[in-house]
Amino acid sequence: MPDIVLDHHKLRIPIDHPNLSVTRTKLEYPTTDVSFAYLSAINKTVYGRVGSQGYVILVRDSFTDKAVWAGVQVNATPMIYGRYQNNANTYHNSLNPGGASTDHLLYKVVNNSWTNISTENIDINNAGRGLAISCSGSTIKSLRYEVTTTLDPLALPAPDGTISATDTSFTNGFFGFQFLRENYPHGGSESGSAWLKAPLTPLPPAQTIIEMDFDGNGSIEEPFKPSFTKSLVEIKDLSGLPDFLYLEAKKYETLINKGFTEDEIKLIYGYIPQHQVDLDSVTWGAFEFHPDKASSIVVTVTGDNPYSTGAIERQKTKAKRVFKTPRDYEEATSLYRSLVRDHPHWLAGKDNFAYQTLGLEIFDLFQNVDFYYGELIEHKTHYNQLKQTPDWEIENRIKELINYLNREAVLTNERDKHINKAREILKKGW
């Protein structure tokens, strides 16, 4: 074929052999508001596993800032995974209806060592509901949705419960959901009711900030967690609790009176029916909780006890230090600078701390830009890990952050600084 003909084909715009070419659009695929059923159909999912917790379905590519929302079967102890590395390293959340008023939990697993990094003080029943995990920068969230009518995963309402922590163990990884637990008759979810989404932003402000000791041994049975006080009371001795709790307590009492052990009860039900509530439990999230690097943990508390008000004050009596809750950005960043001197291992910065304490979305944007700037330009602590995310995904996310920041009309000096940081990342590349 003459060269002039070849040149005609090579230079033609648009190219005239689209099905035999490799273009940018062919390398990309929908990664926001897309169901796992679709991702599976285009061969963009893989299977994973975490210990004895059953199988998980994961997106084939490694991502950084994403969320997974799923409609879940609660009596299957559902779990959703974010930044999954392998079967011993991941973030995941869980709904546990048998817990003593701590039924919504967020964990990290590092080299098979378990750490509880956030918990919602809530009692839930075995009804199906929505559950999501969301990662943006160094902020890891879990969100609970009560499904009382139809719910559109593409237009989610405000969550009924949100817990959050700051953690820098993993910068990216696979996102997915638990499909089947081998020792339960029901799946946690299925591909048609699980969706890959952009990060979800709601976050309640802190009611208090405390520093505490922690306990646990890092096992799945006794994860590392703050040393909160407890006040366990039998459900049958209390009034005014949700009706389903009395039913669960009756199940437990009946089986115990019949001579069943707790292990045998768990074998029958898949869990131990709840028979106590913890009147001291609160909703909390950890800031950079690394049990191997520090002897204490800084905790933001965002919710009191629904059955016995004053639990936050009771927890303060166990705290090593109690800090004044910031009222604005200046107070939040000032407190961060004071705390980081005592916690030099902290990698997340002042804007992340402002987000965790004040809960405003603009600080989520700030900390998200700081995350990329630090990992790609400044300290590069997890540079090799972050580079596993497709280039086009990082570029799209940074441009998205710039667009979001351009819409903000407050803290304009800080806003402009972060826009310039994001543009510098795009200019220098990675």
Secondary structure, 3 states (H helix, E strand, C coil): CCHHHHHHHHHCCCCCCHHHCCCHHHHCCCCCCEEHHHHHHCCCEEEEECCCCCEEEEECCCECCEEEEEEECHHHCCCEEEEEEECCEEEEEEECCCCCCCCEEEEEEECCEEEEEEEECCCCCCCCEEEEEEEECCEEEEEEECCCCCCCHHHCCCCCEEEEEECCCCCCEEEEEEEECCCCCCCCCCHHHEEEECCCCCCCCCCEEEEECEECCCCCCCCEEECCCCCEEEHHHCCCCCHHHHHHHHHHHHHHHCCCCHHHHHHHHCCCCCCEEECCCCEEEEECCCCCCCCCEEEEEEECCCCCCCHHHHHHCCCCEEECCCCCHHHHHHHHHHHHCCCCCCCCCHHHHHHHHHCCHHHHHHHHHHHHHHHHCCCCCCHHHHCCCCHHHHHHHHHHHHHHHHCCCCCHHHHHHHHHHHHHHHHHCC
